Each structure stands twice: as C-alpha cells, then as structure tokens.
C-alpha cells in the first residue's frame, strides 16, 4: 500500500518514510495512523481507514515516527456527544440507546435524552448532536419531540456553527409525508450552520438494516475525527446488547407463542368482530409492562396470493429469496409470509416501472402527477397494480427486489403479567371493507379471526413503549381515554394496579357503537368498579341515540371534576385513533383547562404542554 501525498498532511519525504514503515506496524499502530489520516482527509488510504480508529497516540510507533520530520499534531475534536430522540412507540428511543452504548465505548461523554427533556439553552455547547426521530400521523413530530421541533424551527434557535450532526429518520413509505420530521431536523440544523458528518438515513418499517448502517457510519465518522479516547482494550460493542437474563427473542427473532384462547368480544347481532387473543409466553423469557405492545408477524390472505400468482402465470413452487442471508422459499410461501402485498407505496411503483410495458405507469410516478399518484395508492394493493398496468415482464425472482418485507403489526397489550404470568393478551378488531370494486381485508386481523385456532403458533415479540407508562407513584390518580380497541392498555393498567394494591383513583372513558353488542370487557369493568379498582367509568355509545355521542363529549360533561383531578396531579392517557379521536380529545382537554382553569387559549395550550413534558399527558395513538 502507498500513501497518496495529495490532500495529505505529510510532505513527500514524510510519506516515503511512512510507506517503508507500513509493513512493520502493529494493529494498534495501524489504528492510530488510520485515525490520523482519516481526520486529515488523506487521499488513497481506504485500507487503513477500514480498520477501527482510536488507539491511543502512545501506542504509535514513536521511535520510527520520530524519523519523520515535523509530524503535525492531531487536533482534538469534541469529546461530548448528545443524542436526542423523538419517539412515539419506542423504536427511535431503542436505537438511540444503541448509539449511546457505541459512543461510550469509544470514550465519549454521552448525553441521551428525549427531546422534550433536553434544555435548549445548552444546545450551543454541544459538540456532536445525533437526532433520531420518527414521523407521526400526517408528517407530525412525535409527542416528545414537539417542543424541541418548534424551538429549533423558531426565531430563538441559535446559530450552530461548530456543531457536528447527523439524523436518523424513521417512517413508513405508505404515508405521504415519509420521514418528514427527520428531514425537517436535518435541513434546519444545516440552515443554522451545523456540519453534517453523516448523511441522513430514512428508514421504512423494516428499519433494522438501514439503522444499523447509519449507526456504523456515525461510529466510524467520530472515530475518524479522532475526537475521543479509545475504548478500553477488549471492550465489545454490540448492535443489540442483551442484558443478563434478557430473552433471546426479539423483532428479528420472534417467539412462536401458542394460542391459548381466541374469543369474540362483540355480542350477537353486532356488525363488528373484536378478538380477545390469549398467548402463552412460557419458556420464552419474555416480559413486559403495562403500556407495552406485542408485534405480530401475520400471514397474507392465501386467496390474494393465489390470484397474484395466477395473474402472472408464475410457478407457485419456484424458489425465491426471502432473507438478506440468501434464504429461499417457494414463491407462494414467500408471498404468504415474507413480503407485503396489500399496501402500495411510491417507491414500489417507481421500481415497478422497469417491469411494466404500460407507459401510463411511468407517467403516473412523475413529480407533476403527485396528486394522481396519491389518489391511486389509497386503498389499492399489488393485485390492483398488476391488473391496472399490464403487460408485465416481472419474473418470480424479481419479487425480492420489488416488494418490501411484511412488517409486524403492533397491538397494545391488554393484560398485566402480574395477573397472568407467562401470558399476554391482545385486543384485535377485524378489518374488512370494500374499495375500488373489491373486498379488502386487514392482514393480521382477518388472519387472527378466520385462520388462527387455539393450539396454533404465532410469531411475536415484545415492543417496549417507555412513553406510555403508569405513574411511578401508585397513589397518583389516572384518567384513561380509550374508545374501541383503544381500551386494551387500560385493562392492563387496571389489572396491574389491582395486583399491586395501588390506592390511586382511576377514571375510564370508554366508547363504541352500541351498548348491548359492543361494550368490550364490560364484565371486567363492572367487577373492577365493584372492587374499587376502577373509581369512575363514563361511557359513550354513538349509535344508541339520535345524536352521536363520543368520549370527548363525556369529558366535557364532566369538565369541572376532570380539571380538579388534573390540579390534584392526575396523569392523562389516551389510546386509539390518531386521525380523529385523539385530536377531538385534545380539543376537549384544552376547552376544559381553559373554562375551568380560567385560562386563555394560549395559556391552556401551555398548561397541556407542561403536562406532556412532565409525563402526565401520554398518548398511544395510531
């Protein structure tokens, strides 16, 4: 290997001497030189830079290097790193924790914080800033990112020359504003003068590989600076560390849970079907807390899979790739278990253009046809695409490059592990509807309802949600708003409080269509009311009266008492539909705070924001 003098810190004489020394260097000496060269941007040093930088300068070949005249000192970059996450379901927070462990092992002083807990007056003091943020709803920041987002995009945001940063964005390409929050942070930090050291990475729902690549790139970038002392000799950094006693099962290695029971919670005559699913976790080592979720890997509809195969005249038994390590399965099995076929995304259509002989598809994905594309994507699936834009040159082997992986479906846990050891309970409402002339079925809900029986096995993992948790103090009152299946986590909350003997008051607002047929977990609530576990219950059944009544109306009717609960320190929890219900409930809260607290709209909003920052207003909405 030869050093390239161009853009190098070395003179020609120095480079010549170093070239002679290279074959004699030890591993730690190579590490030191690699970091040195990478910092200065030396030209052709790829082989050296590929070695993890960071060995102490004392390990360098001092005697030999002394022969190199006037070797310049390595300037030191910042030794602190601040990692801020904005996370609704916990994915960004978990990845932030992984990055923190990596950087600590590299000798950094690391600050790890939710965005709403970070003191913005400290921002100018930060050396490295790493942002990990999901996008929620229609391009909105997560709840715990909102105040920092508004600060950074406001007039009080400081100039940030000297700050080095990178952003990891989490999102879902089936939504119009894919990774918008992360993109906004990325562009705004650059506007304020900060230096981007690793390009932003936008992650889809199958985010593990892309996130791992970003983590590695950040680790390499700060090592190359060099900005911190080396990790202790022999220190190991794992991409997903497992603490002693932690379960081996995870999102990438799900546990095959046996179905213990599957009950329809809706009464006879209901136009809805909601399953109470009980799963065994025996032997898994998995545990959870109220507020967490279960990720379920379901199966696609066999009829839809067969229709796709028949339309393209494929061989259902042909082997196709299903995993990054080259694992294969039959085409039919791959479409059943591994690839998403019920959702269309812009990236999918853009890739599909290469396989379509229909010029109209290429026209549809052009930037000027953004609105037409948005309308087409809504409510359609892969079969629609294949029918609408034939002819196709697609082969079975192209499936792996065209389709994204079938993502797990997340369901709020409806049980306390203290009440049901080695079990987890879920509440899953069957989704069926008609769109574009065809009947549509929810992937997981219909699988659970129609094709899953007691004794079957279901691949699952626990998704921790640190942003939706009971108060640490069992005496703290809690207000829970959960219409429909949004009531699931509150069954877990109340079972947990019952098992622990917590004395804090509890108030549940529940709603659905009809009292007689749609009152989910009615007998549970009645028993808990009788036993004093549930202090107060208010219900709204929208189709039982001439005028539709929803949970927000019940809240407003009880506004004076609800405000007293808030003033006494109550925590408020909201779970369920994000698009309508969550906004209506928030509007009701603002109205109650304004009316009974004597506050202006601005002061009421500030009051609610303060509750959120204190962890007293938490939402699990989707």
N, C-alpha and C positions, 0 to 999 in steps of 0.2 A: 504494500500500500504506500502511496506517495501523497504528501501534503500538497495542496494547491495553494500557492502563495497569494493569489488574487483574493482580495477581501479578507485576508488573514492578518492576525496581529503580529505575525513573525516576518522578519526580514528573510531574504533568500538564504543567507548564511545560517540563520536560526533553523529554518525549515530543513535545510540539508542535514544539519546535525541531528535534528529530531527524527528524520527519516532513517538515519543509521541506528537510532536508539530504539525504534518501534519494536523490532523483533525481540528485544531483551526485557520489555516492560512486563511487570506482573499485572494480574487482573485489577487490583486496586489502583495501580499506577495508570492503567489504561482508562479506568473510570474517571480519574481526576482530569486527565488530558482531554477526555471526551467532553466533560462538562465545560472545560475551559474553551475548547474550540467552538462548541455549540453556542456559548454565550456571545462570542465574537462574530458568529456567523461565518466561520471559515468555510471555504468552498467545498471541495470534494472529500468530506470526512464522514460519509454515510456509515461505514463500518464501525468507526469509533462511536458515533452518536447512537448507534443501536444498542450499545452497552449502557446499562443504567448508570447515570451520572450520580455524583455525590460523595465519592470517597474524600476523606479529609485531605487537605493540602499536605499535611505532614507525611502522608503515605506516598507522595510523589517521589520520583527518582531524584532526590535532592542533589546527590553527588554528580550524577550525569547531567542534570539540567543546569547545574552551575556552569557547565561549559558553554551554555547558550547565553551569549551576551545580552544584558539588559532585557531579560524576560519581563514583560509588564505584569503588574499585579492584577489579580482577578477582582474586579469591582464587585461589591456585595449588593444584591438586590434586597427587597423587603423580606423579613423573616416571619411576617404575620400573614395569615390568610383568614378571610371572613367568608363564610358560606351561609347564604340566605336562601331559605326555601319558602315557596308558596304552594301549598298542597291541600287538596280537598279530601282525597281518600287515603293519602299517606305514601303514595309512590315516590313523589319528589322528595319527601322527608327521608325515606329509607335510602334513596340514592345519595342524598346529601350526607347522611351518616357514613356511607361507604367512602365518599370522598374525604371526609374528615379523618377517617382512620388512615387512609393513604398518606395524607399530608402530614399528619402527626408522626407517622413512621419515617417521613423524610425530614423531620426536625423542625417543622413549622409550629408556631403558636397559633392554634386554630380557634376561631370563634364560630360556633354553629348555632344558628338561631332561626326561628320563624320570622318572617319579615315584619309582622306586627309587634314583635318583641324587641326589634333592633332599634337602638337610639340613633335617630337620623343625624343628630349633631356630631356623631362620631365618624360619619361617612368619609370626611376629608382626611381622616387619619389612617384610613385603610390602605394597605399596600396591594394585596391581591383580593379581588372580590369575585366570588363564584355564585351565580344565580341559577337555581333550579326551580322551575315554575311550570305548573300545569295551566291549561286553559279550561275555563268552566263555562257551561251554558253557551250563550251566543257570543263567544270571544271575550268573556269577562275573566278578571283575575279571581283566583280562589279567595275565600273569605279572609284567610290570614295573610293575604298579600295586598289587600285593597289599600290600606293606609299608606304603605310604602310605595305602592304603584302611583298613588295620587301625589305623594310628596315628590317623587322623582320626576314626574311629568308636570309639576307645578313651578311657580315662579321662584320658590325658595330653594330649589335644587341647586347645589353649589357646582362650580367648575371642578372637574375631576382630573385635570392634567396630572400625570404621575401615577394614577391608579391603573392597575392592570386587571383585566377581567375576562370572563368567558361565561356563556349562558347555555344551559341545557333546557330545552323546552319539551314538555310532554303534551300530547294531544291525540286527536282521532281524526284521520283523514276523511271520515264520513261526514264531518261537520264543516260548514263553510269557512269558519274562522280558525282553521287548523293552526295550533301553536301560536296564536296571536299574542298572548300575554308574554311569552318568552321572546318573540320577535320584537315586541314593543320595548322590553327592557334592553335588549341588545342594541337597538338603534338609538335609544335615548342615552345610554351610557356613552356610546361613541360620540353623540352630539355634544355631550358635556365634556369631551376631551379625553376620556379614558382610552387606554390602549387595549385592543382586543388581542389576546395572546393565543387563543384557540377559537376557530370559527364556531358559531352557534350550531348545535345539532338539534334537529327537530325529530322527535320520536313519535311513532304511531303507537297503537295499542299494544303491539308486540315490540316492546321497547328495550328489552334486556340487552340485545347485541349492540344496538346503536348507543345506548347509555354506557355500556362497558367500553366502547371505543372512545367516547368522549372522556370518561374518567381516566383512561390510559393516556390520552393526548394531553390532558391537563397535568397529570403527574409528570409526564415527560417534559412538558414546557417549563414547569417550575424547577425541575431538576437541572435542565439545561441552562438556567439563568446564570450561575447557580445562586440560590437565594437563601439556603438553609443548610445547617449541618447535616451530615449523612445520617441515615438510620443506623441504629446500633448494629454491630456485626451480628449477622444471623437473624435479624428481625424479619419476620414474614408479614406480608400484607396480602390479605385475601379479598377477592372481589365481593364475596358474600360471607363474611365471617360467621361461624356458628359457635355460640357460647356453649360452655359445658352444659350438657343436659338438654340442649335445644334439639327440636325434632329435625330429622333429616329431610322431612317433606316440605316442599315449597312450591312456588308458582311454576318453576321449571322441573320440579319432580313431585307431582301431586300424589296424594294418598288415595288409594282405592277404598273409599268408605262404603260400607254395606248399608243399604236402605233398610231401616227398621220398620218404618211405617210411612204411609202417604195418605192423608185424609183430606177430603174436600170440606173446607170451612164454610162454604156457602150452603144455604138451605135449599130445599126442593122448590123449584119454580124460579130460582134466580137466573138471570141471563149472564152470570159470571161464574167462573170456577177458580177458586184460590186454594192451592195446595199447602197443607202443613206437612213439611217433609222432615222426618227424623232420621239422622245419620249416625252411625257408630264410628267413633274415633279410637276404638280400643286398639291398643298396640302401636298407635301412630306417634305418641309423644306430643301430639298437637294440643295446644291450649289456647285460650282466648279470653278476652274481657268483654263485658257489655259495650256495645258500640262498634266492635269489630265486624268484619264481613267474611263471608265464605266465597271463594272463587270456584266456580263450577265449570268444568270442561264438558260441554254437552255434545250432542251429535246432530248433524243436519238432517233434514227430512229426507228419508230414503226415496220417496216419490219424486222430489225435486232433483235429487242426484241422478236418478234413472232417466228423468226427462232430459237433463243436460247431456248425458252420455249418448242417449238415443238421437238427439238432435244433431250432434256432430259425428254420429256413426263411429264412435270410439269403441275400443275393446275394453270392457269393464275390468278385465283381469290383467291388463298391461301394467307393468311395474313403472312407478314414477317416484321421484324424490320427495320425501316428506320432512327431512331434517337437515340441519346445517352440516352434520357429520356424514351426510350422504345416505342416511337411512332411506329405505324404499318400502313401498307397499303397493297393493293393487290400486288402480285408478279409482275404483269405486270406494275402497276403504279410505283413500286419501281425501276424496270429496266428502265423505261422511264425517270423518274425524279430525282432519287437519287443516282444511282450507275454508275460508269464508266465501259463501256463495249467495248470501241473502242481502248483502249491502253493496251498493255501487259507490265508488269514490272517484274523484277527479283523477288521481294517479293511475287507477285501474284503467279508466277509459283512455288516458293518454298512452299507456302501454299497449292497449288493445288495438290502437290504430294500425300498428305494424302488421297485425294479423287479419285485418278486415279489408275486403275488396270493395267496401262501400264508402265512397268519397264523403258521404254525409257525416260519418263519424269524425273524420278529420276536421270537417267544418265545425262540428259541434264543440270541439275542445279548444277552438281558437279563443283568445282572450276577449275579443269583441262579442262573443256569444256567451258570456258569463251567466247571464240570467236564464237563458235557454238551457244551459247545462245544469244549473241548479235545479230547475224545474224537472228535468229528466231524471236526475239522480234520486229525487224524493219518492220513496215508496217502491222503487224498482229493484230487481235482483239480476243475477247473472243470466238466468234464462231469458229475461226480457231483453237484455243486451244482445244475446246471441240470436234471438229471433228478429230483433229490430234492425240489425246492421250486418246481416249476411250479404255475401258469402264470406266464409272464413277459411284461413289456411292453418288454423290452430291445430296443433298435434297434442296428444296427451302429455308428452314430455314438457310442453310449454306451460303447464299448469303451475309448476313451482316458481317460475319467473313472473307469471302474470298475477296470481292471486296472493293476497296476504293471509297470514295464519289465522285460523279461527280463534278469536280471543275468548278468554274466560268471561262468564257472566258473574257479576258480583251481587250478592244478596246480603242484606243486613241480617245479622244473627238474631234469632228470636228466642234465645234461651240463655240461662246462666249456667256455666259449667259447675257451679256450686250446687245447683238444684238438680242437674242432670249430668253426673260425672261420666266422662268419656263419650258424651253425645253432643251433637249440635243440631239445632232446629232452624229451619228456614221457612219463610212465607213467600210463596211464588204464585203470582196470578197469571193465568193462561191468557196469552195474547193471540187473538185471531181477528182479522179484519179483511175487507175487500178493497183492492186498489188496482186501478188500470185494468179492470176486467178480469182479475184473477183473485182467488182467495190467498191470503198471506198468513203465515204462522210464525209466532215467536220461536226462535231456535231452541232455547232452553226450556221455556215454559211449556211448550207443547210436548217436547221430549219427556219432561217430568210427568206431565199429565197423562199422556197417551202410551208411552213406551217404557216407562220405568216402573218396576214392581218391587215389593219387599223381597229382600234377598239379593237383588241386583247390586252391582258395584258401580260407584260413581267417582271419577277422579276429581278431587277437591284440594284446596289449600286455604290456609287462614290468611286473610288480608287485614293486618292490624290498622286501626284508624285512630291515631293518637289525638285527632281533632274532634272526637265525638265521645267524650268520656264523662261518667258521673263525677260529681264533686268529690274531692278527697275527704271532706268532712261529711260523715253520714247524717249529720243533723241539718245540713243545708237543704232548704226546700227546693223542689224541682218542678218545673212546668213543662209538660211534654205535648207537642202538637204533631199528631200522626194520623192523617186520614188514610183509608185503604190499607195497602200493604206497608205504608209508612209507619204503621203502628208496631211493626216487628221488633225494632230495637227496644221499644218501651216495655214489651213483655220481658225482655232480658234485663232491663233496668230494674223493674219491679221485683222480679224473681231474685235478683242479686241483693236488693235491699231487704227482701223478706228473709233470705238465708243469713244475712249478716246482722239482722235485728236492728237495722238503721231506724232512727226515730224521726228523720226529717219528713216534712209534709210532702205529698205528691199530688199533682193535679194533671189529669189527662184530658186532652181534647181529641175526640175521635169522630170521624165522619165517613160516610159511604152513601150508597143509593137508598137502600130500603132497610128498615129496622128488622123486619121479620127474616129476611134472607141473607143480608149482607153484614151482619154485626159480627165481625171477626173476633174470635177469642172472648165472646160475650160471657161465658161461664167463668173464665179466668178473672175478668174484671169484677164480676159480681162477688166472687169469693174474696178477692183482694179488698174490695170495699167493705165487706162484712168483717174481715180480719183486721182492718185498719192499715193494711199495707198501702192501699190507694186511698188518699184522703178525699179526693173530689174527682168526679167524672162528668164531663159535658159532651153531649153527642149531637151530631147534625146529620140527618138523613135527607139528602137533597131531593129525592123523588117522592117523598111521603107527604108533601104539601104542595099547594098551588104555586107558591113562590119558593124557589130553590134556596135552601139554607146550607151554608158551608161552615167549616170550623172557624174561619175568620169572623163570621157573624156571631158565633157563640162567644168568641173572645171579646168582641166589642160590647156585647150584652153584659159581660162580667168585668168590664174595664176597670171600675173602681177597685174591686178586690184584686184583680190581676196586678194593678200598679202597686198596691200595698205589698203584695208578695215580692215584686221587684225591689221595692225600697227596703224590704227585710232581708235582702241578699239572695233571693231565688235565682237559680240558673234556668235558662230557657233553651229547650231543644226542639228542633223542627226537622222532620224527616218525611220525604216523599217527593212529589212532582216539583221540579225546579221551575218549569216554564210558567206555570200559572199559580199553583197553590203557594209556593214559597214567597213569591212576590206579594200575593194578597195578604198572607200572614204578616209579612214585614210591614206592609202598609198599615195593617190593623195595630201592630205594636207601636208604630210611630204615632198613630192617631191617639192611642190610649196614653202614651207618655206625654204627648202634647196637651191633651184635655185634662187629665187628672194630675199631671205634674205642673200644669200652668206654664208650659214651655212653648217657645216659638218653634216653627218647623225646623229651623237650623239647630236650635238647642236640643230638640227631640232627637234629631239625627246624630248629634254629638253624643248624647246620652246612650243611644243604642250602639254607636261605635265603641264607646268606652266599655260597655258590657261585652262586646265582642273581643276587645283587646284583653279584658280580664278573664276570658274563657267562660263568661257567664251567658253568652248567646252563641250556641253552636248549631250548625246545620249539617245534615247529611241528605243532600238533595240531588236529584238526577233527572 
